[in-house]
Amino acid sequence: MPASAPRLSRFNVTALVLGLAFLYLPIVILVIYSFNASRLVTVWGGWSTRWYTEFFNDRAMLDAAWMSARVAVVSASLATLLGTLAAVALTRGERFRGRTLMSGMLYAPLVMPEVITGLSLLLLFVALDAERGFWTVTIAHTTLTMCFVAVVVQSRLAGLDRSLEEAAMDLGCDPARAFLAVTLPLIFPAIAAGWMLAFTLSLDDLVIASFTTGPGSATLPIRIYSEVRLGVKPEINAICTLIIGFIAVLIVGASLASKLSSGRGESAAPL
């Protein structure tokens, strides 16, 4: 007879509930109070969507949101391209000279405080006499997120069977075509996950953006922080709820796409 699945003890259930409450209870409260009709965030005044209307009528906040979206898309795309190339170089070029130095420099932003990264980039842009704005923030976010993409893609490449690519080259493909036709589709879920991680980190960043942004190019986190310093408005709750919903939809869509891709791979595999 098959062994029965282990039952959760009362202690495990309690620990799980407390852990989930610690993580998600503040988010649930924020979402609920985004529908508060009262102007005071601590006083419940009934259900209303007035603060969502206020947000869509706030031109400055919409400009900041559009700025953040553009920076996140461009920086995530650049970080994914560079991070994937770096992961391939570190995985496939195990014996090249300077690999240890390159690896250490690539992963340095993972452990380096964002204040130091932001300040060093600011000094670089000042030394280059670069006008701070969209592109300086984009370059800064690419520098920050590229290492995260490299870690995700490198972990996928490390567990990949290289004999598939070698078989493609035996059948007449050159190395570049074999990589594009065989390896790239297999690591695409990791690349997509790296892009999503880079996009989310860019959308969330405040510290580095505050060092590298210029007049008229404030991102949404900077705008929200400047508003919160004068007091939390219900409109801020509505903005944060919209961001949470957008990220949740993005994660669910990526999860479904990953399952669909793995299902196609299993169905195409020889029996």
PyMOL commands that set and color helices and strands:
alter all, ss='L'
color gray80, all
select helices_A, chain A and resi 10-33+50-56+59-92+99-111+114-127+134-158+163-170+175-204+207-212+220-228+234-268
alter helices_A, ss='H'
color red, helices_A
deselect
rebuild
show_as cartoon
